[in-house]
Amino acid sequence: MTDSPRLVPDASVILKWVLDADDEDHWEVARDILDGWKEGTIELFVPPLWIYEVGNFLCRQKPREAEQILTAFRGLGLTELTSAPLLAETVALAVDYRVTFYDAAYLAVARLHRATLVTADARFLRKLPPGAPARFLGDFKPGSR
């Protein structure tokens, strides 16, 4: 997979994989990313906190299904990246860009591992400087960087 796009889907993208398509903008693009990963044409990386951020939403919005969905997500085997440099980079980004530690963690993974963060959170993207390795889900085309 060396020539495959390297992506970091944040919780806003991961949740689209299980939420009702009729209620979710850009659901198709999120599913294309997941399908590309399953087919081996896209590499996906996430920070270790992803499951807790996704779980937090699911426990509030879909409490009866949360455990089953989270178990299925864990079964996907997404590549979780962690290291001392990741923690330091996350803190620096959170402070420098005045974003949440959670958002900064996804961006840190993208920066440290030469990947592109894909998010449906336009407000978060507006806080980032030009050239940050992040793209809005609605503007993303699987197979592009």
Secondary structure by P-SEA (a helix, b strand, c coil): ccccbbbbbcaaaaaaaccccccccaaaaaaaaaaaaaaccbbbbbccaaaaaaaaaaaaccccaaaaaaaaaaaccccccccaaaaaaaaaaaaaacccaaaaaaaaaaaaacbbbbbccaaaaaacccccccccccccccccc
